[in-house]
């Protein structure tokens, strides 16, 4: 994984408490930039110290030191880490004093987002459109003896975009010397007209058939149905499945 950049932004400075000052009725302290301050990095989730750091030159370092103006120098964190905790090097501090820690976020987010956009574009190009999802099944099933008919079960594409068909599958229990012709058809919702878009043949020797990545889609606002013709013999328990995304 990538090592992301941290720090060296306008707000990435260490500030310590200076002299006490009074402004009208308010008593406060001057904010003083802290040069030469040693810093340790910690895992944001566990709070455990991490020494797997690299400075701006690519050299391995285990801790950081602010520059002459109190600025936190640019550095890279551990592989894949997008946020860390930074705190003062506790060496020399009283045992009962725990130095505060602050969350720092990677400055590599533009690169991370660009990478995600490239991945999304590649997925969209592969799927043939701006929508990419897992395939889901549409089923037709006839239990018992199979007779020549077209199903009244007609699901409709209401997604507002074409369904991409990834596979068509049919299976039945066929007696000897039996042949079935299974069809999948689109349905015009206005006229009810059927257009056969896929045909599968089942036989006693091959009672199941699959077509992968057929060259057709289901347009928006169009229905889909399945039919069967018993050419010879007899069959039972027919299932037709169309995978769409």
Secondary structure, 3 states (H helix, E strand, C coil): CCEEEECCCCCCECEEEEEEEEECCEEEEEEEECCCCEEEEEECCCCCEECCEEECCCCEECCEECCCCCECCCEEEEECCCEEEEEECCCCCCCCCCCCEEEEECCCHHHHHHHHHHHHHHHHHHHCCCCCCCCEEEEEEEEEECCCEECCCCEECCCCCCEEEEEEEEEEEECCCCEEEEEEEEECCCCCCEEEEEEEEEECCCCEEEEECCCCEECCCCEEEEEEEEEECCEEEEEEEEEEC
